[in-house]
Amino acid sequence: MLWLQRISLNLNNILKRQKEVVQTKQRKHTFTRVNTTFGEKTMSQARVLTERELRKVLNYCSTQPHATRNRAMLLCTHMAGMRVGEVAALRICDVLGADGAVLDEIALAASQTKGNHSRTVLVPKKLQDELTDYLQQRFGLKDLLAVTLTDTQRALFPTQKNPKRGFTANTLCQLFHKIYKDARMTGATSHSGRRTFITKLADKGVGVRVLMALAGHKSIATTQRYIELNPTVMKAAVELI
């Protein structure tokens, strides 16, 4: 009977550890924070980065392998509000026009987006320049017109293991997590760029309906959950009275 009890105890320990692993994976993009007022635990969203913090992350990237690629991928989330899965799914033909210039709009197919809904991503001039620099360095060309004559169905951001297919949403999430962690951005996740994008535009007075369209959301309520309240903006708002 003693050996049966030991086996049962071992099985229970194994099941407990497996349950803890599953729960950890489910909490991948959220963090537990203690509410000191009520002594309760609440779930907080991914960290919104300031301009200074983003520069710190980009400076860290510049010291690592694949610097221009990683910088461009991060800025797709911070400057265009793209989801990590959308960045991973980008192909060269999505961003490079027939004239060899980076497009100011990216037309994402339903298969490249969340919820299988096609959408258009607007690309600001600064991000166009970043993508141009990245492609010029990747192909060793000043004029990217020659790239349009090659297989542009290839991944925009290749990996060493999958140079044609590139990242999956999961592997890119892992890379972003490592970059933020190594840059000492506690609380930042692969979702931080998108939250930062929406919050910064909201702070500058962009209406929620425009934000909803830029983010590719179907609900204003979803967009509002992304916006982090800025105490400085709130103080400036009451001064308008």
C-alpha positions as CSV (number, residue, x, y, z in Angstrom):
1,M,0.0,0.0,0.0
2,L,2.9,2.3,0.7
3,W,4.2,2.1,-2.8
4,L,0.8,2.9,-4.2
5,Q,0.6,6.0,-2.0
6,R,4.0,7.1,-3.3
7,I,3.0,6.6,-7.0
8,S,-0.3,8.6,-6.4
9,L,1.7,11.4,-4.7
10,N,4.2,11.5,-7.7
11,L,1.3,11.7,-10.2
12,N,-0.4,14.5,-8.3
13,N,2.9,16.5,-8.3
14,I,3.3,16.0,-12.0
15,L,-0.2,17.1,-12.8
16,K,0.2,20.1,-10.5
17,R,3.4,21.2,-12.4
18,Q,1.7,20.7,-15.8
19,K,-1.2,22.9,-14.6
20,E,1.2,25.6,-13.5
21,V,3.0,25.6,-16.9
22,V,-0.4,26.0,-18.7
23,Q,-1.4,28.9,-16.5
24,T,2.0,30.6,-17.0
25,K,1.5,30.4,-20.8
26,Q,-2.0,31.8,-20.5
27,R,-0.6,34.8,-18.6
28,K,2.1,35.4,-21.2
29,H,1.0,39.0,-22.1
30,T,-0.4,40.1,-18.7
31,F,1.1,41.0,-15.4
32,T,-0.3,40.7,-11.9
33,R,-0.2,43.9,-9.9
34,V,-1.3,44.4,-6.3
35,N,-3.8,47.2,-5.7
36,T,-2.4,48.8,-2.6
37,T,-5.7,50.7,-1.9
38,F,-7.9,47.6,-1.6
39,G,-5.3,44.9,-1.2
40,E,-6.5,43.1,-4.3
41,K,-4.6,41.7,-7.3
42,T,-5.5,43.1,-10.7
43,M,-4.3,42.4,-14.2
44,S,-2.4,45.2,-15.9
45,Q,-1.7,45.6,-19.6
46,A,1.5,45.7,-21.5
47,R,3.8,48.6,-20.7
48,V,3.5,51.8,-22.7
49,L,6.9,53.2,-23.6
50,T,8.0,56.8,-23.5
51,E,10.1,58.2,-26.3
52,R,13.2,57.9,-24.1
53,E,12.4,54.3,-23.3
54,L,11.9,53.4,-26.9
55,R,15.2,55.0,-27.8
56,K,16.9,52.9,-25.1
57,V,15.4,49.7,-26.6
58,L,16.5,50.8,-30.1
59,N,20.0,51.6,-28.9
60,Y,20.2,48.1,-27.4
61,C,19.1,46.6,-30.7
62,S,21.9,48.5,-32.5
63,T,24.4,46.5,-30.4
64,Q,23.0,43.1,-31.3
65,P,23.0,40.9,-34.5
66,H,20.3,41.7,-37.1
67,A,20.1,45.2,-35.7
68,T,18.3,46.9,-38.7
69,R,15.9,44.0,-39.1
70,N,14.9,44.0,-35.4
71,R,14.7,47.8,-35.3
72,A,12.4,47.8,-38.3
73,M,10.1,45.1,-36.9
74,L,9.8,46.9,-33.5
75,L,9.0,50.2,-35.3
76,C,6.3,48.6,-37.3
77,T,4.4,48.1,-34.0
78,H,5.4,51.5,-32.5
79,M,4.9,53.7,-35.6
80,A,2.1,51.9,-37.5
81,G,0.3,50.0,-34.6
82,M,0.7,46.7,-36.3
83,R,0.1,43.4,-34.4
84,V,3.1,41.1,-34.0
85,G,1.3,38.4,-36.1
86,E,0.9,41.0,-38.9
87,V,4.5,42.0,-38.8
88,A,5.6,38.3,-39.0
89,A,3.3,37.7,-42.0
90,L,4.7,40.6,-44.1
91,R,6.1,39.8,-47.5
92,I,8.4,42.0,-49.5
93,C,5.6,42.6,-52.0
94,D,3.4,44.0,-49.3
95,V,5.8,47.0,-48.6
96,L,7.7,47.5,-51.9
97,G,6.1,49.1,-54.9
98,A,6.8,48.3,-58.5
99,D,9.0,51.4,-58.7
100,G,11.2,50.0,-55.9
101,A,10.0,52.5,-53.3
102,V,8.4,51.6,-50.0
103,L,4.7,52.1,-50.0
104,D,2.8,54.5,-47.8
105,E,0.0,51.9,-47.3
106,I,0.2,48.2,-46.6
107,A,-2.8,46.2,-47.8
108,L,-3.0,43.2,-45.4
109,A,-4.9,40.2,-46.7
110,A,-7.4,38.5,-44.4
111,S,-4.9,35.6,-43.9
112,Q,-2.4,38.0,-42.5
113,T,-4.5,39.6,-39.8
114,K,-6.3,38.8,-36.6
115,G,-9.9,37.5,-37.1
116,N,-9.4,37.0,-40.9
117,H,-10.4,40.6,-41.7
118,S,-8.3,42.3,-44.3
119,R,-7.2,45.9,-43.5
120,T,-5.0,48.7,-44.6
121,V,-2.1,49.9,-42.5
122,L,-0.9,53.5,-43.1
123,V,2.9,53.8,-43.1
124,P,4.3,57.2,-41.9
125,K,7.3,58.7,-43.6
126,K,9.6,57.9,-40.7
127,L,8.7,54.2,-40.9
128,Q,9.0,54.2,-44.7
129,D,12.6,55.5,-44.3
130,E,13.3,52.8,-41.7
131,L,12.0,50.1,-44.0
132,T,14.0,51.5,-46.9
133,D,17.2,51.5,-44.8
134,Y,16.6,47.9,-43.7
135,L,15.9,46.6,-47.3
136,Q,19.0,48.5,-48.7
137,Q,21.2,46.9,-46.1
138,R,19.6,43.4,-46.5
139,F,20.2,43.3,-50.3
140,G,23.2,45.6,-50.4
141,L,21.5,47.9,-52.9
142,K,20.9,51.6,-52.9
143,D,18.2,51.3,-55.6
144,L,15.6,48.7,-54.6
145,L,14.1,48.4,-58.1
146,A,16.2,45.3,-58.7
147,V,14.5,43.6,-55.7
148,T,11.1,43.9,-57.4
149,L,12.5,41.6,-60.2
150,T,13.1,38.8,-57.7
151,D,10.7,36.6,-55.7
152,T,8.9,39.3,-53.6
153,Q,6.6,36.7,-52.1
154,R,9.5,36.0,-49.7
155,A,9.2,37.1,-46.0
156,L,10.0,40.7,-45.4
157,F,11.8,39.7,-42.2
158,P,13.6,36.4,-42.6
159,T,15.1,34.2,-40.0
160,Q,18.2,32.1,-40.2
161,K,16.1,28.9,-40.0
162,N,13.3,30.1,-42.3
163,P,14.8,32.7,-44.7
164,K,11.8,32.4,-47.1
165,R,8.9,32.0,-44.7
166,G,10.4,34.1,-41.9
167,F,9.0,34.4,-38.3
168,T,5.8,33.0,-37.0
169,A,3.7,35.1,-34.6
170,N,5.0,33.0,-31.7
171,T,8.7,33.2,-32.5
172,L,8.5,36.9,-33.1
173,C,6.7,37.3,-29.7
174,Q,9.5,35.5,-28.1
175,L,12.1,37.7,-29.8
176,F,10.4,40.9,-28.8
177,H,10.1,39.6,-25.2
178,K,13.8,38.9,-25.2
179,I,14.7,42.3,-26.6
180,Y,12.5,44.2,-24.0
181,K,13.8,42.1,-21.2
182,D,17.5,42.5,-22.2
183,A,16.9,46.3,-22.6
184,R,15.5,46.2,-19.0
185,M,12.0,47.3,-19.9
186,T,10.1,45.6,-17.2
187,G,6.4,44.9,-18.1
188,A,7.0,45.4,-21.8
189,T,5.7,42.7,-24.1
190,S,5.1,42.1,-27.8
191,H,1.9,44.1,-27.3
192,S,3.7,47.2,-26.0
193,G,4.4,48.8,-29.4
194,R,0.7,48.7,-30.4
195,R,-0.4,50.1,-27.0
196,T,2.2,52.8,-27.2
197,F,1.1,53.7,-30.7
198,I,-2.6,54.1,-29.7
199,T,-1.9,55.9,-26.4
200,K,0.5,58.4,-28.0
201,L,-2.0,59.4,-30.7
202,A,-4.8,59.6,-28.1
203,D,-2.6,62.0,-26.0
204,K,-2.2,64.2,-29.1
205,G,-5.9,64.5,-29.4
206,V,-6.7,62.0,-32.2
207,G,-10.3,60.9,-31.9
208,V,-11.2,57.4,-30.8
209,R,-13.0,56.6,-34.1
210,V,-9.8,57.4,-36.1
211,L,-7.8,55.3,-33.6
212,M,-10.2,52.4,-34.0
213,A,-9.7,52.5,-37.8
214,L,-5.9,52.8,-37.5
215,A,-5.7,49.9,-35.1
216,G,-8.0,47.7,-37.2
217,H,-10.5,47.3,-34.4
218,K,-14.2,46.5,-34.9
219,S,-15.2,48.1,-31.6
220,I,-14.5,51.5,-30.0
221,A,-14.6,49.8,-26.6
222,T,-11.6,47.6,-27.6
223,T,-9.6,50.6,-28.7
224,Q,-10.4,52.5,-25.4
225,R,-8.9,49.6,-23.4
226,Y,-5.6,50.1,-25.2
227,I,-5.3,53.7,-24.1
228,E,-3.3,54.4,-21.0
229,L,-4.2,57.5,-19.1
230,N,-1.4,60.1,-19.0
231,P,-1.4,62.2,-15.8
232,T,0.3,65.1,-17.6
233,V,-2.4,65.1,-20.3
234,M,-5.1,65.0,-17.7
235,K,-3.7,68.0,-15.9
236,A,-3.4,69.9,-19.1
237,A,-7.0,69.0,-19.9
238,V,-8.4,70.6,-16.7
239,E,-6.5,73.8,-17.5
240,L,-8.7,74.2,-20.5
241,I,-11.6,75.1,-18.3
